[in-house]
Amino acid sequence: MDDSVTHKTDHFPFKSIAAGLGLSVAYIGVIAILGWFLRSRALTAIRADYIPMAPNTALLFLLLGVGLAGLERERRWMNHAVRLGASLIFLVAFVRFLEYATSIDVNVDHWLFTFPGEHLGLAPVGRMGFFTAMDFIYAAAALLLLACSAERTAQPWAAAFVILTLVIGLVFALGYAYGSPLLYGGTTIPMALSTSVAFVLSGLGLLAIIFGREAAERQRAREALMEAHTELELQVHERTKELTATNEALRAEIAGRQQAEAALRESQKRLRDLIDGLGPSMFVGLMTPDGTVIEANWPALAAAGLKPEDVLGKPFEDTYWWAYSEEVKQQLRAAIARAAHGETSRYDVQIRAAQDQFIIIDFSLQPLWDETGKVVFLVPSGNVITER
């Protein structure tokens, strides 16, 4: 968890609302504690026929209220104090919850305060109720999450605990509001009216902190976006100036490239005219070192009645000329392998022509090297010798 100073909420009114509600909760706790010492049921229970707030409950509300009021203060020591207070609330409430869950009584309600025991009906007075302990656990968990982490991932969990705190407090407060307080008349300790009101106020205060942090986060995002927008505009302006200067250079370069491409096309046309004009009995092509056909002259295609797409991009040995015989293909594959390693091959061989006719050619396969001595192309050629 983040151990930074306080997680700040810069947006009025959320920060002020949270502080005001926190102080109200602390005030309710103080009034109840004074009521116990002054033996005033009006201060602890509001009405004589209502269950009073337990002394431990009042003390935890004092800690909870002070924690709410101080959570968003920009003081490291205050943040640590809020964490400590929330931890104490959680500890006491959890021990009380365990007393209910396990039936083991460690007398947590009398750790700090000891008042004469009495009952309201069948329910003991001065002891924290089950739902009060549960609500304190939720409220303390939310306060701890907010105090220990400003990460957005922690806020949904804190909000969930706050909702539980509000719901439980509100259910009991509505029971009092409609004149039907819950859990009265049995042995289960009801939640006091002032306790339910304090939980509602605590939940609202915690929600104010969460909303305030969300608002601050959105404001920081807007400011960051505006800053990025301004910086982007400056960058675009500078980049536009650079691009304007570069554009002129590119135009000149494009014009030069167009001229070079035109010259290359003219050179390729002359080469094509040359290899196509070698004569009807002279077959020439071009392959990659693995034997893939990338060029074939017109006489070679015409002799077999083929089109360029029939052979280009295919393995040479699988083309129409050679595919009639596995033995002929194997001999050609061996010649391609040798040529790929720089060795020239030459031999007479029968190839298939148009209409399943056969002609004999003086076949040659020569490698072409680049300036580093690497074989980059293979040049197959054949001269028709059938009439010899």
Backbone torsions as a table, in degrees:
resi	resn	phi	psi	omega
1	MET	NA	153.2	-178.2
2	ASP	-71.1	130.9	-177.3
3	ASP	-107.8	28.1	-177.5
4	SER	-71.5	179.5	178.5
5	VAL	-65.4	-140.2	-176.9
6	THR	-84.3	148.2	176.4
7	HIS	-87.3	110.6	-165.6
8	LYS	-82.0	141.7	169.7
9	THR	-118.1	108.4	-172.5
10	ASP	-88.9	-2.6	-169.7
11	HIS	-99.6	114.4	167.4
12	PHE	-73.4	138.2	12.0
13	PRO	-100.9	7.4	-172.2
14	PHE	-60.7	-44.8	-178.6
15	LYS	-63.0	-44.2	-179.7
16	SER	-68.4	-37.7	178.3
17	ILE	-62.7	-45.6	-179.8
18	ALA	-61.5	-43.1	180.0
19	ALA	-65.1	-43.0	-179.8
20	GLY	-63.7	-43.8	178.4
21	LEU	-66.1	-37.3	177.3
22	GLY	-62.4	-44.1	178.8
23	LEU	-65.4	-34.5	177.4
24	SER	-64.1	-42.1	178.4
25	VAL	-64.0	-44.1	178.4
26	ALA	-62.2	-38.3	178.9
27	TYR	-63.0	-41.7	177.6
28	ILE	-60.4	-41.4	178.5
29	GLY	-64.6	-43.4	-179.8
30	VAL	-63.3	-44.1	179.9
31	ILE	-59.4	-42.1	-178.8
32	ALA	-67.2	-40.5	178.4
33	ILE	-62.6	-44.3	177.5
34	LEU	-60.7	-38.3	179.2
35	GLY	-61.1	-38.8	178.9
36	TRP	-67.3	-40.5	-180.0
37	PHE	-72.3	-31.6	179.5
38	LEU	-90.4	-0.9	-178.7
39	ARG	55.3	43.4	-179.3
40	SER	-107.9	110.3	179.0
41	ARG	-67.7	-27.0	178.6
42	ALA	-63.7	-33.5	-179.7
43	LEU	-82.4	-31.6	-176.8
44	THR	-91.8	-27.8	-173.1
45	ALA	-129.9	-6.6	-178.0
46	ILE	71.3	-49.1	176.2
47	ARG	-127.1	148.8	-175.4
48	ALA	-65.4	-27.8	-178.1
49	ASP	-91.7	7.8	176.1
50	TYR	-102.3	150.4	176.2
51	ILE	-66.1	134.4	179.5
52	PRO	-79.7	158.2	173.8
53	MET	-69.8	131.2	-179.2
54	ALA	-67.5	149.9	179.9
55	PRO	-57.3	-44.0	178.0
56	ASN	-61.1	-39.4	178.0
57	THR	-62.2	-42.8	179.5
58	ALA	-62.7	-41.8	179.6
59	LEU	-64.6	-41.3	179.7
60	LEU	-66.4	-34.2	176.3
61	PHE	-68.0	-34.3	175.6
62	LEU	-61.4	-46.3	178.4
63	LEU	-64.9	-41.6	-178.8
64	LEU	-65.1	-43.8	-179.8
65	GLY	-64.2	-44.2	178.2
66	VAL	-63.6	-39.2	177.5
67	GLY	-62.2	-42.7	177.2
68	LEU	-62.1	-43.4	-178.0
69	ALA	-68.1	-31.3	-174.8
70	GLY	-100.9	-3.7	-172.5
71	LEU	-60.7	-41.8	-174.3
72	GLU	-95.7	16.4	176.0
73	ARG	-78.4	144.5	-175.2
74	GLU	-86.2	58.4	179.0
75	ARG	-135.6	128.1	179.8
76	ARG	-62.5	-43.7	-177.9
77	TRP	-63.7	-34.3	178.7
78	MET	-66.7	-39.3	178.6
79	ASN	-63.2	-41.9	177.8
80	HIS	-65.7	-37.3	179.0
81	ALA	-65.5	-38.9	178.1
82	VAL	-63.6	-42.4	178.4
83	ARG	-61.0	-43.7	-179.8
84	LEU	-64.0	-45.0	179.7
85	GLY	-62.3	-43.4	179.0
86	ALA	-64.0	-37.3	178.6
87	SER	-65.5	-39.9	178.4
88	LEU	-65.5	-42.1	177.8
89	ILE	-59.3	-47.6	-178.9
90	PHE	-61.0	-43.8	-177.6
91	LEU	-62.0	-51.6	-177.5
92	VAL	-62.8	-44.7	-179.1
93	ALA	-65.5	-38.0	-178.9
94	PHE	-69.0	-39.3	177.0
95	VAL	-63.1	-41.4	178.3
96	ARG	-64.9	-39.3	177.5
97	PHE	-61.9	-40.8	178.6
98	LEU	-65.0	-32.6	176.7
99	GLU	-60.6	-40.3	177.3
100	TYR	-70.5	-41.6	-173.5
101	ALA	-72.9	-30.9	-173.8
102	THR	-112.5	-8.3	-177.0
103	SER	63.7	19.2	174.9
104	ILE	-98.4	118.0	-175.1
105	ASP	-97.9	110.4	175.6
106	VAL	-100.0	7.4	173.9
107	ASN	58.9	41.6	-176.6
108	VAL	-62.1	-26.9	-178.7
109	ASP	-69.3	-16.4	-179.0
110	HIS	-111.9	16.2	176.9
111	TRP	-64.6	-37.8	-176.1
112	LEU	-113.8	-30.8	-176.6
113	PHE	-125.8	140.6	174.9
114	THR	-132.7	111.1	178.9
115	PHE	-122.5	154.9	-179.6
116	PRO	-54.5	135.9	-179.7
117	GLY	-73.6	137.3	175.6
118	GLU	-149.8	174.1	-177.5
119	HIS	-133.1	150.3	169.3
120	LEU	-113.8	100.8	-169.5
121	GLY	69.7	-125.6	177.9
122	LEU	-95.1	-10.1	-175.3
123	ALA	-88.0	133.4	177.5
124	PRO	-69.0	145.5	-179.6
125	VAL	-101.5	146.0	176.8
126	GLY	90.6	7.4	179.2
127	ARG	-120.6	144.3	-178.2
128	MET	-70.8	131.2	-179.8
129	GLY	-77.0	165.5	-178.8
130	PHE	-60.4	-48.7	-177.6
131	PHE	-70.9	-28.8	174.9
132	THR	-65.5	-45.7	178.0
133	ALA	-60.4	-43.2	-179.7
134	MET	-63.1	-42.6	-178.8
135	ASP	-66.9	-36.6	176.1
136	PHE	-63.8	-38.0	178.1
137	ILE	-60.6	-45.4	-179.9
138	TYR	-65.2	-46.1	-177.8
139	ALA	-64.5	-41.9	-179.9
140	ALA	-66.3	-38.7	178.3
141	ALA	-62.6	-43.3	178.7
142	ALA	-63.6	-44.5	180.0
143	LEU	-63.3	-41.0	177.9
144	LEU	-62.7	-44.3	179.8
145	LEU	-61.4	-43.0	-179.4
146	LEU	-69.9	-32.7	-178.7
147	ALA	-78.8	-29.8	-173.9
148	CYS	-95.8	-14.5	-175.5
149	SER	-150.1	133.6	173.2
150	ALA	-99.8	4.8	-178.8
151	GLU	-66.6	142.4	179.2
152	ARG	-64.8	-26.2	-179.1
153	THR	-67.3	-23.9	-179.1
154	ALA	-82.4	-24.4	-173.4
155	GLN	-67.4	-37.1	176.5
156	PRO	-61.3	-38.7	176.8
157	TRP	-65.1	-44.8	178.6
158	ALA	-60.8	-42.4	179.8
159	ALA	-62.8	-38.1	179.0
160	ALA	-62.6	-44.8	178.2
161	PHE	-64.6	-36.6	179.2
162	VAL	-65.1	-42.1	179.1
163	ILE	-60.7	-42.3	177.9
164	LEU	-62.6	-42.2	177.8
165	THR	-58.8	-47.2	-178.7
166	LEU	-64.3	-44.2	-175.5
167	VAL	-62.5	-47.9	-178.6
168	ILE	-63.2	-47.1	179.5
169	GLY	-61.8	-40.5	-177.2
170	LEU	-69.2	-36.7	179.3
171	VAL	-60.4	-47.2	-179.9
172	PHE	-69.7	-37.5	179.4
173	ALA	-64.8	-38.9	178.3
174	LEU	-66.3	-34.0	175.9
175	GLY	-59.7	-43.9	177.5
176	TYR	-66.5	-41.0	-176.7
177	ALA	-62.8	-35.2	-179.2
178	TYR	-93.0	10.2	175.8
179	GLY	75.2	16.7	178.9
180	SER	-130.3	70.6	-178.8
181	PRO	-56.4	139.8	-176.4
182	LEU	-79.9	146.2	171.9
183	LEU	70.4	10.3	177.0
184	TYR	-77.6	146.7	176.3
185	GLY	97.4	-6.3	179.0
186	GLY	-118.3	-169.6	-179.7
187	THR	-84.8	-16.4	179.0
188	THR	-71.2	135.0	-176.9
189	ILE	-76.1	118.5	178.4
190	PRO	-71.6	164.9	172.8
191	MET	-84.5	130.4	-179.1
192	ALA	-66.0	154.7	178.9
193	LEU	-58.8	-48.4	-179.4
194	SER	-64.4	-31.8	177.7
195	THR	-65.9	-45.3	-179.8
196	SER	-63.7	-40.3	178.3
197	VAL	-64.0	-42.4	-179.7
198	ALA	-63.5	-37.6	178.0
199	PHE	-66.7	-40.1	177.9
200	VAL	-62.5	-45.7	178.7
201	LEU	-63.2	-39.3	178.6
202	SER	-63.3	-44.7	178.9
203	GLY	-61.3	-42.2	179.1
204	LEU	-65.1	-38.4	177.5
205	GLY	-64.1	-42.7	177.8
206	LEU	-65.0	-38.5	176.5
207	LEU	-63.7	-38.4	178.5
208	ALA	-61.0	-39.7	177.6
209	ILE	-63.7	-44.5	-179.8
210	ILE	-63.0	-46.4	179.2
211	PHE	-63.7	-37.6	178.9
212	GLY	-63.5	-41.9	178.7
213	ARG	-66.9	-37.2	176.5
214	GLU	-63.2	-42.8	179.4
215	ALA	-63.8	-42.3	178.7
216	ALA	-64.3	-38.7	178.5
217	GLU	-64.0	-43.0	178.0
218	ARG	-64.0	-38.4	178.6
219	GLN	-65.3	-43.1	177.8
220	ARG	-63.1	-37.4	178.9
221	ALA	-65.4	-41.5	178.0
222	ARG	-63.2	-43.4	179.7
223	GLU	-64.2	-41.6	178.4
224	ALA	-64.2	-37.7	179.0
225	LEU	-66.1	-42.3	178.4
226	MET	-64.4	-41.5	178.7
227	GLU	-63.6	-43.3	178.7
228	ALA	-64.5	-37.3	179.5
229	HIS	-64.0	-44.6	179.1
230	THR	-62.9	-45.0	179.4
231	GLU	-63.5	-38.4	179.4
232	LEU	-65.4	-39.4	178.3
233	GLU	-61.7	-41.9	177.7
234	LEU	-63.6	-42.9	179.6
235	GLN	-64.2	-39.8	178.8
236	VAL	-63.6	-40.9	179.1
237	HIS	-61.8	-47.4	179.8
238	GLU	-65.6	-39.9	-179.0
239	ARG	-67.5	-35.2	178.1
240	THR	-62.5	-40.9	177.7
241	LYS	-63.2	-42.5	179.3
242	GLU	-64.7	-41.8	-178.3
243	LEU	-66.8	-35.3	178.0
244	THR	-61.7	-42.4	178.8
245	ALA	-68.9	-39.1	-178.2
246	THR	-70.5	-30.8	-176.8
247	ASN	-60.5	-41.0	179.6
248	GLU	-64.2	-41.3	178.8
249	ALA	-65.1	-37.7	179.7
250	LEU	-65.9	-38.8	179.5
251	ARG	-59.9	-43.3	178.5
252	ALA	-65.1	-40.3	-180.0
253	GLU	-67.0	-39.4	179.3
254	ILE	-64.0	-41.1	178.5
255	ALA	-61.0	-41.3	178.4
256	GLY	-65.2	-40.5	-179.9
257	ARG	-66.6	-39.5	178.3
258	GLN	-60.6	-40.2	176.9
259	GLN	-64.6	-41.4	179.8
260	ALA	-66.0	-39.8	179.0
261	GLU	-65.4	-39.2	177.8
262	ALA	-63.3	-39.8	178.0
263	ALA	-66.7	-37.6	179.0
264	LEU	-66.2	-43.7	177.8
265	ARG	-60.9	-39.3	178.3
266	GLU	-65.0	-40.1	178.0
267	SER	-65.2	-41.7	178.5
268	GLN	-64.4	-36.9	178.4
269	LYS	-65.4	-41.4	178.9
270	ARG	-64.4	-39.5	179.1
271	LEU	-66.0	-41.8	177.8
272	ARG	-62.2	-44.1	178.1
273	ASP	-61.5	-34.7	-178.3
274	LEU	-68.2	-49.8	-175.5
275	ILE	-73.9	-28.8	176.3
276	ASP	-75.0	-21.2	-177.8
277	GLY	-96.4	11.6	179.9
278	LEU	-69.8	-15.8	179.3
279	GLY	120.7	156.6	-175.5
280	PRO	-68.2	-14.9	-178.6
281	SER	-104.4	8.2	-179.0
282	MET	-114.3	111.9	-178.3
283	PHE	-103.1	130.3	-178.8
284	VAL	-137.8	143.7	176.5
285	GLY	-146.9	-174.6	178.3
286	LEU	-145.0	135.7	-177.8
287	MET	-134.6	160.1	168.7
288	THR	-78.4	164.8	-177.5
289	PRO	-60.1	-19.7	178.7
290	ASP	-90.2	2.7	175.0
291	GLY	94.4	14.7	177.7
292	THR	-84.3	129.6	-176.5
293	VAL	-75.5	128.7	176.3
294	ILE	-122.4	-7.8	177.9
295	GLU	-159.6	143.2	174.7
296	ALA	-149.4	133.3	-177.0
297	ASN	-77.4	164.9	-173.5
298	TRP	-61.9	-43.1	179.9
299	PRO	-58.5	-38.4	179.6
300	ALA	-65.2	-40.0	179.0
301	LEU	-70.4	-43.2	-177.0
302	ALA	-65.0	-36.0	-178.5
303	ALA	-61.9	-28.4	-179.0
304	ALA	-107.4	3.3	-179.4
305	GLY	67.0	37.4	-176.2
306	LEU	-108.1	161.9	171.7
307	LYS	-109.2	159.8	-179.6
308	PRO	-54.3	-39.2	-178.0
309	GLU	-67.9	-14.6	178.0
310	ASP	-73.1	-20.4	-173.4
311	VAL	-126.2	-30.5	-175.0
312	LEU	-65.5	134.4	179.5
313	GLY	83.5	3.3	-178.9
314	LYS	-109.2	155.5	173.4
315	PRO	-60.8	135.5	-174.8
316	PHE	-57.8	-40.3	-175.4
317	GLU	-71.4	-15.5	179.9
318	ASP	-94.7	1.6	179.2
319	THR	-76.0	167.5	-175.1
320	TYR	-54.9	-38.1	-175.3
321	TRP	-59.2	-37.7	-169.1
322	TRP	-109.9	-16.9	-168.2
323	ALA	-72.6	-1.1	-176.5
324	TYR	-76.8	-18.1	-173.4
325	SER	-141.8	127.0	177.8
326	GLU	-65.4	-34.4	179.8
327	GLU	-65.3	-42.9	179.0
328	VAL	-65.0	-40.2	178.7
329	LYS	-63.5	-42.3	-179.5
330	GLN	-63.4	-41.4	178.3
331	GLN	-62.4	-40.1	179.7
332	LEU	-68.1	-41.0	178.8
333	ARG	-59.7	-40.3	178.8
334	ALA	-64.3	-40.4	179.0
335	ALA	-65.0	-39.2	178.4
336	ILE	-64.1	-41.6	179.2
337	ALA	-62.5	-41.3	179.0
338	ARG	-67.1	-42.4	-179.6
339	ALA	-63.9	-36.5	178.0
340	ALA	-62.3	-23.4	177.0
341	HIS	-99.1	11.6	173.4
342	GLY	95.7	10.7	-176.2
343	GLU	-106.2	130.2	178.3
344	THR	-81.3	140.9	176.3
345	SER	-121.9	145.6	176.7
346	ARG	-150.8	129.6	177.2
347	TYR	-164.3	159.6	176.4
348	ASP	-85.1	138.8	-177.2
349	VAL	-152.2	152.0	178.1
350	GLN	-95.1	128.3	177.5
351	ILE	-120.7	161.7	-177.6
352	ARG	-88.5	133.3	177.0
353	ALA	-107.1	-168.5	-178.7
354	ALA	-63.0	151.0	176.7
355	GLN	57.2	35.1	178.1
356	ASP	57.0	30.0	171.2
357	GLN	-87.0	162.4	-178.6
358	PHE	-126.4	141.7	175.3
359	ILE	-130.7	155.7	178.7
360	ILE	-104.9	133.2	179.2
361	ILE	-126.1	152.3	169.4
362	ASP	-85.8	98.8	-170.7
363	PHE	-92.2	137.8	178.3
364	SER	-135.6	139.5	177.9
365	LEU	-130.8	113.3	-173.6
366	GLN	-120.0	140.5	175.3
367	PRO	-82.8	153.6	171.6
368	LEU	-119.1	131.9	-177.2
369	TRP	-107.1	153.6	170.7
370	ASP	-90.7	-174.1	-175.8
371	GLU	-66.7	-17.7	178.6
372	THR	-90.4	-2.7	-179.1
373	GLY	89.9	11.1	179.6
374	LYS	-90.9	136.7	177.3
375	VAL	-72.1	122.0	-177.2
376	VAL	-114.1	-25.1	178.3
377	PHE	-143.2	159.6	171.6
378	LEU	-121.6	138.2	-178.2
379	VAL	-114.5	103.5	173.8
380	PRO	-87.1	140.3	177.5
381	SER	-145.9	152.2	179.6
382	GLY	-149.5	140.0	178.4
383	ASN	-117.3	124.9	-177.0
384	VAL	-65.4	125.1	179.9
385	ILE	-124.1	17.2	-177.9
386	THR	-56.6	-35.5	-175.2
387	GLU	-83.7	-3.3	-178.4
388	ARG	-65.7	NA	NA
